Amino acid sequence: MSTTPGTGPASEPPSAPASEPPSAPASAPASAPASASASAPASCPVGGTAAGARPPAPELFTWEFASDPYPAYAWLRAHAPVHRTTLPSGVDAWLVTRYADARQALADQRLSKNPAHHDESPHAKGKTGIPGERKAELMTHLLNIDPPDHTRLRRLVSKAFTPRRVAEFAPRVQELTDRLIDSFVEKGSADLIHEFAFPLPIYAICDLLGVPEEDQDDFRDWAGMMIRHGGGPRGGVARSVKKMRGYLAELIHRKREEPGDDLISGLIKASDHGEHLTENEAAAMAFILLFAGFETTVNLVGNGLYALLRHPEQRERLQASIAAGETGLLETGIEELLRYDGPVEMATWRYATQNLTVGGQEIPAGDPVLVVLAAADRDPERFEGPDVLDLARRDNQHLGYGHGIHYCLGAPLARLEGQTALATLLTRLPDLRLAADPDELRWRGGLIMRGLRTLPVEFSPSVRLP
């Protein structure tokens, strides 16, 4: 589709992306108990409700929900699979939670990515999308457009994510991974979000785009402000996006004069050869590749490590496989971690261009639709034992990176970074263990992404690589 991730006070309610201020929670007042099974069938009472009676609706967008949304999603799948709710921003939207419905919606071209189809006031429209992109004129990117413009821009950018280009980038990802581990390996403790999962994809995507090394720490600061989702100073997101937009415009000018073997130079070259890529389009494309290309990987690594630390038998099995020089379990394991607690909770915004029906529910033209990938990927109608983490799971056509023409372009790079990060950490820090009570950890608020604010760990101190 990331300064330091958000560290707001624990009492602060989760905030939504797209400049959505925290406000009153949406939906019904009663919350689903954490023990409710995420695979409960429609007829199964939840939380001790009398047999045959419909259990109370869960409360959405609270801190409890952010920590573990899966019981609430189980209720929605069973009782209201296509559910209209009011988001914390005050915007009304439909949540699609069943796998079959989600897959259909992701590929349905009647659900446009263009916010112009949102049948609301300009003020309401400003609460959807990516924080700050409207004011910075960064709207013209792959997540906000439909064919034929989407087809044209995706064709240009896809050249950077071919299997060959990703394979060529593997040594650099390994180098960055080892360098980051070296920065804390002698201490015996670390915050794996701040010190590892966050900087790794930032530096990797900056290299891919062609951002000079001396400027990459600025990108780290701007990107970190963007993923705080309300945890930073007021107006900080908009200022960071504006600074990033200004820098990208300047970098595009420099690359036009002195092109290199990088993605921005490739976009400029394509534009100069008749592909009709405007400067705004080039800046918006670089922006969205940076934004979508790092936060998904931050959360893939962070959520994945957390899941492994909470499932020691699966983690030990993976460590043994890696030590034996095998790659099969690592490859299937990354896919399972994407399904089990993936980095993208909801697919980015879609808008009905006409009246349509999803999962038996009529959706009026102009209404926003959010496909809940986290709910679809725990659907017992599609996955056997959906609440079980099984790194060897084979039948695993999860929706973690979407489906259809908007399938994540950078998925091969994210998988490479995820596999490299997990394999290297588990090899170099074999006794890695969680250094906090799981109940003390906080998840960043927001609609689209799902990720931890911090992940404190301990391990036996080791030595840096020579």
C-alpha positions as CSV (number, residue, x, y, z in Angstrom):
1,M,0.0,0.0,0.0
2,S,5.9,4.7,8.3
3,T,9.7,9.8,13.5
4,T,8.8,7.0,15.8
5,P,5.4,5.3,15.9
6,G,2.7,6.8,18.0
7,T,3.1,6.7,21.8
8,G,0.0,8.5,22.9
9,P,-1.3,7.9,26.5
10,A,-3.0,4.6,27.1
11,S,-6.3,6.3,27.9
12,E,-6.5,8.0,24.5
13,P,-9.2,6.5,22.3
14,P,-8.0,5.0,19.0
15,S,-8.2,7.5,16.2
16,A,-8.9,6.8,12.6
17,P,-6.7,7.6,9.6
18,A,-7.6,10.2,7.0
19,S,-7.5,13.1,9.5
20,E,-10.3,11.5,11.4
21,P,-10.4,13.0,15.0
22,P,-11.2,10.6,17.8
23,S,-14.8,10.9,18.8
24,A,-17.7,8.9,20.2
25,P,-17.5,5.2,19.4
26,A,-19.8,3.9,16.7
27,S,-22.3,1.1,16.7
28,A,-24.2,-0.4,19.6
29,P,-23.3,0.2,23.3
30,A,-22.6,-3.4,24.4
31,S,-19.1,-4.9,23.8
32,A,-18.4,-8.5,22.9
33,P,-16.5,-10.4,25.5
34,A,-12.9,-11.2,24.6
35,S,-13.5,-14.9,25.0
36,A,-16.1,-15.1,22.3
37,S,-15.1,-17.5,19.6
38,A,-14.1,-15.8,16.3
39,S,-15.6,-18.7,14.5
40,A,-19.0,-18.9,16.2
41,P,-21.8,-19.8,13.8
42,A,-24.8,-17.5,13.4
43,S,-26.9,-19.7,15.8
44,C,-24.3,-19.8,18.5
45,P,-25.0,-17.5,21.5
46,V,-22.1,-15.2,22.4
47,G,-21.2,-14.2,26.0
48,G,-23.9,-16.4,27.7
49,T,-26.9,-15.1,25.9
50,A,-29.9,-17.4,26.1
51,A,-30.1,-20.1,23.4
52,G,-32.0,-18.8,20.4
53,A,-31.7,-15.1,21.3
54,R,-29.5,-12.8,19.3
55,P,-26.5,-11.7,21.4
56,P,-25.9,-8.0,21.9
57,A,-23.9,-6.2,19.2
58,P,-20.3,-5.4,20.0
59,E,-19.0,-1.9,20.5
60,L,-16.6,-1.0,17.7
61,F,-13.5,1.4,17.7
62,T,-12.7,1.3,21.5
63,W,-9.4,0.4,23.0
64,E,-10.6,-3.0,23.8
65,F,-11.7,-3.5,20.2
66,A,-8.3,-2.2,18.9
67,S,-6.5,-4.7,21.1
68,D,-8.5,-7.7,19.9
69,P,-11.1,-7.0,17.2
70,Y,-11.7,-10.6,16.2
71,P,-14.6,-11.4,18.6
72,A,-16.4,-8.3,17.3
73,Y,-15.8,-9.4,13.7
74,A,-17.1,-12.9,14.5
75,W,-20.3,-11.3,15.7
76,L,-20.6,-9.2,12.5
77,R,-19.9,-12.2,10.3
78,A,-22.6,-14.2,12.0
79,H,-25.3,-11.5,12.5
80,A,-24.6,-8.5,10.3
81,P,-22.0,-9.4,7.6
82,V,-22.5,-6.2,5.6
83,H,-23.0,-3.7,8.4
84,R,-23.6,0.1,8.2
85,T,-21.8,1.9,11.1
86,T,-20.7,5.4,12.0
87,L,-17.0,5.7,12.2
88,P,-15.2,7.7,14.9
89,S,-14.9,10.6,12.4
90,G,-18.7,10.8,12.0
91,V,-18.6,9.3,8.5
92,D,-21.1,6.5,7.8
93,A,-19.7,3.5,6.0
94,W,-20.5,-0.2,5.3
95,L,-18.3,-2.9,6.7
96,V,-18.0,-6.1,4.7
97,T,-16.8,-9.0,6.9
98,R,-17.4,-12.4,5.2
99,Y,-14.7,-13.8,3.0
100,A,-16.9,-14.5,-0.1
101,D,-18.5,-11.1,0.1
102,A,-15.1,-9.4,0.7
103,R,-13.5,-11.1,-2.3
104,Q,-16.5,-10.1,-4.5
105,A,-16.3,-6.5,-3.3
106,L,-12.6,-6.1,-3.8
107,A,-13.0,-7.1,-7.5
108,D,-16.3,-5.2,-8.1
109,Q,-15.6,-2.3,-10.4
110,R,-18.9,-0.7,-9.3
111,L,-17.0,0.1,-6.1
112,S,-14.8,2.9,-7.2
113,K,-11.6,4.0,-5.6
114,N,-12.1,7.7,-6.6
115,P,-13.3,9.8,-3.6
116,A,-15.3,12.0,-6.0
117,H,-18.0,9.3,-5.9
118,H,-18.5,9.8,-2.2
119,D,-22.0,11.2,-1.8
120,E,-21.1,13.6,1.0
121,S,-20.1,17.1,1.7
122,P,-16.5,18.2,0.9
123,H,-15.9,18.3,4.7
124,A,-16.9,14.7,5.0
125,K,-14.9,13.7,2.0
126,G,-11.8,15.2,3.7
127,K,-12.1,12.6,6.4
128,T,-11.5,9.7,4.1
129,G,-8.3,8.6,2.4
130,I,-4.7,9.1,3.6
131,P,-3.9,11.8,6.1
132,G,-2.9,15.1,4.5
133,E,-2.9,14.0,0.9
134,R,-5.7,16.3,-0.3
135,K,-4.0,19.5,0.9
136,A,-0.7,18.4,-0.5
137,E,-2.1,17.6,-3.9
138,L,-1.1,13.9,-3.6
139,M,-4.5,12.4,-4.5
140,T,-3.5,11.0,-8.0
141,H,-2.1,7.7,-7.0
142,L,-3.0,4.0,-7.4
143,L,-5.2,3.8,-4.3
144,N,-7.5,6.7,-5.4
145,I,-8.1,6.1,-9.1
146,D,-9.9,3.6,-11.4
147,P,-9.1,2.3,-14.9
148,P,-8.0,3.5,-17.4
149,D,-5.7,5.9,-15.4
150,H,-5.1,3.1,-12.8
151,T,-4.0,0.7,-15.5
152,R,-1.6,3.3,-17.0
153,L,0.0,4.2,-13.7
154,R,0.2,0.6,-12.4
155,R,2.0,-0.5,-15.6
156,L,4.6,2.2,-15.1
157,V,5.3,1.3,-11.4
158,S,5.1,-2.5,-11.8
159,K,8.5,-2.6,-13.5
160,A,10.1,-1.9,-10.1
161,F,8.4,-4.9,-8.5
162,T,9.2,-7.7,-10.9
163,P,10.5,-11.0,-9.4
164,R,13.9,-10.2,-10.9
165,R,14.1,-6.7,-9.3
166,V,13.0,-7.9,-6.0
167,A,15.5,-10.7,-6.0
168,E,18.3,-8.2,-6.9
169,F,17.2,-6.2,-3.9
170,A,17.5,-9.1,-1.4
171,P,21.2,-8.5,-0.4
172,R,20.4,-4.9,0.4
173,V,17.4,-6.0,2.6
174,Q,19.7,-8.5,4.4
175,E,22.3,-5.8,4.9
176,L,19.8,-3.4,6.4
177,T,18.4,-6.1,8.7
178,D,21.8,-7.1,10.1
179,R,22.8,-3.4,10.6
180,L,19.6,-2.7,12.6
181,I,20.1,-5.8,14.8
182,D,23.7,-4.8,15.3
183,S,22.5,-1.5,16.8
184,F,20.9,-3.3,19.8
185,V,22.3,-6.9,19.9
186,E,24.8,-6.1,22.7
187,K,22.1,-4.6,25.0
188,G,20.0,-7.7,25.6
189,S,16.8,-5.7,25.1
190,A,15.1,-3.7,22.4
191,D,11.8,-2.3,21.3
192,L,11.4,-4.2,18.0
193,I,8.9,-1.6,16.6
194,H,11.0,1.5,17.1
195,E,14.4,-0.1,16.6
196,F,13.7,-2.7,14.0
197,A,10.3,-3.1,12.3
198,F,9.9,0.6,11.7
199,P,13.3,1.7,10.2
200,L,13.8,-1.5,8.1
201,P,11.1,-0.8,5.4
202,I,11.7,3.0,5.5
203,Y,15.3,2.6,4.5
204,A,14.5,-0.1,2.0
205,I,11.7,1.9,0.2
206,C,13.9,5.0,0.2
207,D,16.6,3.0,-1.5
208,L,14.1,1.8,-4.1
209,L,12.8,5.2,-4.8
210,G,16.3,6.7,-5.0
211,V,16.2,9.0,-1.9
212,P,19.8,9.8,-1.1
213,E,21.1,8.2,2.2
214,E,21.7,11.6,3.8
215,D,18.0,12.5,3.4
216,Q,16.5,9.2,4.6
217,D,16.3,10.1,8.3
218,D,14.1,13.1,7.3
219,F,11.8,10.6,5.6
220,R,11.8,8.4,8.7
221,D,10.7,11.4,10.8
222,W,7.9,12.4,8.4
223,A,6.7,8.9,7.9
224,G,6.7,8.2,11.7
225,M,4.4,11.3,12.2
226,M,2.0,9.9,9.6
227,I,1.5,6.6,11.4
228,R,0.9,8.1,14.8
229,H,-2.8,8.4,14.0
230,G,-3.4,11.2,16.5
231,G,-0.5,10.4,18.9
232,G,1.6,13.4,17.8
233,P,1.2,17.2,17.9
234,R,-1.9,18.7,16.4
235,G,-1.4,19.3,12.7
236,G,1.7,17.2,12.7
237,V,0.5,14.8,10.0
238,A,-0.5,17.6,7.6
239,R,2.9,19.4,8.1
240,S,4.8,16.1,7.6
241,V,2.9,15.3,4.4
242,K,3.5,18.9,3.1
243,K,7.2,18.6,3.8
244,M,7.3,15.2,2.1
245,R,5.5,16.6,-0.9
246,G,7.9,19.5,-1.2
247,Y,10.9,17.2,-1.0
248,L,9.5,14.8,-3.6
249,A,8.9,17.7,-6.0
250,E,12.5,18.8,-5.6
251,L,13.8,15.3,-5.9
252,I,11.9,14.8,-9.1
253,H,13.6,17.9,-10.6
254,R,17.0,16.6,-9.5
255,K,16.4,13.1,-11.0
256,R,15.3,14.7,-14.3
257,E,18.7,16.3,-14.5
258,E,20.7,13.4,-13.1
259,P,18.7,10.1,-13.4
260,G,19.8,6.9,-11.7
261,D,18.7,3.3,-11.5
262,D,15.8,3.9,-9.2
263,L,12.0,4.1,-9.3
264,I,11.7,7.8,-9.4
265,S,14.1,8.0,-12.4
266,G,12.1,5.3,-14.1
267,L,8.9,7.2,-13.6
268,I,10.5,10.3,-15.1
269,K,11.9,8.4,-18.0
270,A,8.5,6.9,-18.8
271,S,6.9,10.3,-18.6
272,D,9.5,11.8,-21.0
273,H,8.8,8.9,-23.4
274,G,5.1,9.7,-23.9
275,E,3.4,8.0,-20.9
276,H,1.8,11.3,-19.9
277,L,2.9,11.2,-16.3
278,T,2.5,14.7,-14.8
279,E,4.7,16.0,-12.0
280,N,1.8,15.7,-9.6
281,E,1.3,12.1,-10.6
282,A,4.9,11.3,-10.2
283,A,5.0,12.9,-6.7
284,A,1.8,11.2,-5.7
285,M,3.1,7.8,-6.9
286,A,6.3,8.2,-4.9
287,F,4.3,9.3,-1.9
288,I,1.9,6.3,-2.0
289,L,4.7,3.8,-2.6
290,L,6.5,5.2,0.4
291,F,3.4,5.3,2.6
292,A,1.9,2.0,1.6
293,G,5.3,0.4,1.1
294,F,6.5,0.9,4.7
295,E,3.6,0.8,7.1
296,T,2.4,-2.6,5.8
297,T,5.8,-4.0,6.4
298,V,6.2,-2.4,9.8
299,N,3.0,-4.2,10.9
300,L,3.8,-7.4,9.1
301,V,7.1,-7.7,11.0
302,G,5.7,-6.4,14.3
303,N,2.4,-8.4,14.3
304,G,4.2,-11.5,13.0
305,L,6.9,-11.4,15.8
306,Y,4.3,-10.8,18.4
307,A,2.2,-13.8,17.2
308,L,5.3,-16.0,17.2
309,L,6.2,-14.9,20.8
310,R,2.7,-15.8,21.9
311,H,2.9,-19.2,20.2
312,P,6.2,-20.7,21.3
313,E,5.6,-24.1,19.7
314,Q,5.2,-22.5,16.3
315,R,8.2,-20.3,16.8
316,E,10.4,-23.2,17.9
317,R,9.2,-25.2,14.9
318,L,10.1,-22.3,12.6
319,Q,13.5,-21.8,14.2
320,A,14.4,-25.5,13.7
321,S,13.4,-25.3,10.1
322,I,15.5,-22.2,9.5
323,A,18.5,-23.8,11.3
324,A,18.2,-26.8,9.0
325,G,18.5,-24.5,5.9
326,E,14.9,-25.1,4.8
327,T,12.7,-22.3,3.4
328,G,9.3,-24.0,3.0
329,L,8.0,-23.3,6.5
330,L,9.3,-19.7,6.4
331,E,7.4,-19.1,3.1
332,T,4.1,-20.6,4.3
333,G,4.6,-19.1,7.7
334,I,4.7,-15.5,6.3
335,E,1.4,-16.2,4.5
336,E,-0.1,-17.5,7.7
337,L,1.0,-14.5,9.7
338,L,-0.6,-12.3,7.1
339,R,-3.8,-14.2,7.5
340,Y,-3.8,-14.6,11.2
341,D,-3.2,-11.0,12.3
342,G,-2.2,-9.1,9.2
343,P,-0.9,-5.6,8.8
344,V,-3.9,-4.2,6.9
345,E,-7.1,-4.5,8.9
346,M,-9.4,-2.9,6.3
347,A,-8.9,-2.4,2.6
348,T,-8.7,1.3,1.6
349,W,-11.8,3.2,0.8
350,R,-14.3,2.3,-1.9
351,Y,-17.4,4.2,-3.0
352,A,-20.5,2.7,-4.7
353,T,-21.0,4.3,-8.1
354,Q,-24.5,2.9,-8.4
355,N,-27.0,1.0,-6.2
356,L,-25.7,-2.5,-5.7
357,T,-26.0,-5.6,-3.5
358,V,-23.2,-7.1,-1.5
359,G,-23.9,-10.2,0.7
360,G,-27.7,-9.7,0.3
361,Q,-27.5,-6.1,1.5
362,E,-28.5,-3.2,-0.7
363,I,-25.9,-0.4,-0.8
364,P,-27.0,3.0,-2.2
365,A,-24.9,4.8,-4.7
366,G,-22.4,7.2,-3.1
367,D,-21.9,5.2,0.1
368,P,-18.4,4.4,1.3
369,V,-17.5,0.7,1.7
370,L,-14.7,-0.7,3.8
371,V,-13.8,-4.4,3.2
372,V,-12.6,-5.8,6.5
373,L,-9.7,-8.0,5.5
374,A,-9.0,-9.1,9.2
375,A,-12.6,-10.4,9.5
376,A,-12.6,-12.1,6.1
377,D,-9.3,-13.9,6.8
378,R,-10.8,-15.4,10.0
379,D,-14.0,-16.6,8.3
380,P,-14.7,-20.3,9.3
381,E,-16.6,-20.8,6.0
382,R,-13.3,-20.4,4.2
383,F,-10.5,-21.4,6.6
384,E,-10.4,-24.5,8.8
385,G,-9.6,-23.5,12.4
386,P,-9.4,-19.8,11.5
387,D,-8.3,-18.8,15.0
388,V,-5.4,-21.3,15.1
389,L,-1.9,-20.1,14.0
390,D,-0.6,-22.9,11.8
391,L,2.6,-21.8,10.0
392,A,2.4,-24.9,7.7
393,R,-1.1,-24.0,6.5
394,R,-1.4,-24.8,2.8
395,D,-4.9,-23.8,1.8
396,N,-4.3,-20.2,2.5
397,Q,-5.7,-17.8,-0.1
398,H,-5.9,-15.0,2.3
399,L,-6.9,-11.4,1.4
400,G,-4.1,-9.7,3.4
401,Y,-2.8,-7.9,0.3
402,G,-6.2,-7.5,-1.4
403,H,-7.6,-9.0,-4.5
404,G,-8.4,-7.9,-8.1
405,I,-6.8,-5.0,-9.9
406,H,-5.8,-3.2,-6.7
407,Y,-3.9,-6.2,-5.3
408,C,-0.9,-4.8,-3.5
409,L,1.9,-4.1,-6.0
410,G,4.6,-4.2,-3.4
411,A,3.6,-7.6,-2.0
412,P,6.7,-9.4,-3.3
413,L,9.0,-6.8,-1.6
414,A,7.0,-6.9,1.7
415,R,7.2,-10.7,1.7
416,L,11.0,-10.6,1.1
417,E,11.4,-8.1,4.0
418,G,9.2,-10.1,6.3
419,Q,11.0,-13.4,5.6
420,T,14.4,-11.8,6.0
421,A,13.5,-10.0,9.2
422,L,12.0,-13.0,10.9
423,A,14.6,-15.5,9.8
424,T,17.5,-13.2,10.8
425,L,16.0,-12.3,14.2
426,L,15.2,-15.9,15.1
427,T,18.7,-17.0,14.1
428,R,20.7,-14.2,15.8
429,L,18.5,-13.9,18.9
430,P,17.4,-17.5,19.5
431,D,16.0,-16.9,23.0
432,L,14.0,-13.8,22.1
433,R,11.2,-13.3,24.6
434,L,8.5,-10.8,25.3
435,A,9.5,-8.2,28.0
436,A,6.0,-7.0,28.8
437,D,2.6,-8.4,29.8
438,P,0.5,-8.7,26.6
439,D,-2.3,-6.7,28.3
440,E,0.1,-3.8,28.7
441,L,0.8,-3.5,25.0
442,R,-1.1,-0.9,23.0
443,W,-2.2,-1.0,19.3
444,R,-2.2,2.1,17.1
445,G,-5.7,3.4,16.6
446,G,-7.0,3.7,13.0
447,L,-9.2,2.0,10.5
448,I,-6.9,0.8,7.7
449,M,-3.7,-0.5,9.4
450,R,-3.3,-2.7,12.4
451,G,-0.1,-2.6,14.3
452,L,1.5,-2.4,17.7
453,R,2.9,0.9,19.2
454,T,5.7,-0.9,20.9
455,L,7.1,-4.5,21.2
456,P,9.6,-4.7,24.1
457,V,11.7,-7.8,24.1
458,E,14.7,-9.3,25.9
459,F,17.4,-11.8,24.8
460,S,20.9,-12.9,25.7
461,P,23.3,-10.2,24.6
462,S,25.4,-11.1,21.6
463,V,28.0,-9.6,19.4
464,R,27.8,-7.5,16.3
465,L,28.6,-9.0,12.9
466,P,32.2,-8.4,11.9
